């Protein structure tokens, strides 16, 4: 029988993550990432992600990303509007399929994400 998972707030910030190397497509800095997959049996990709400073383009995103920034600071640039937005702990971001833009991590970011 399926069961549910609860991870308390403090534990999310301290949960150990697995190093996963440099963020694919990085063209600025050395954005090393670390990940902890949550609910591997669920549809989509759910987890906690952390990234050190650096940047990369996103071109025609194939899926939706729903992400909540726990800590750190980044800038997202939307190619369609040219708008650059600062994001930090407490911000919720939804990137739709087809989105093109850029992530620039300024201070190590930790986020909870769902990609589907």
C-alpha positions, 0 to 999 in steps of 0.5 A: 500500500502506498504511503506518504513522505514528510520532510520537515523544513530544517531537514530539507536544508540539511538533507545530504545530496549526491554530487552530480558534476558540472551543470550540463551546458554551463558557459559561465563559472563552474556550477557544480550540482548535487541532487537528492531524488525524492519519490522515485516511483512518482510520475515526473522527476521530484527532488532537491537540487543544489548548484554552485555559482555559474550560468547556462542557457535553457533553449526550448525547455521540453517540460514544465519545471515547478521549483521553490527556492530554499536558499541562495540567489540567482537571476533568470533571464527570459529571452522572449521579454528580455526581462531579468528577475532576481530570485532567492529563498522563498520564491516560487518559479514555474518554467513552462514547456518551450521556455527559453532563457538563462539561469545565472546562479550568484550564490549557491542555490538549493531548491525543491523541484518537480519536473513533469 
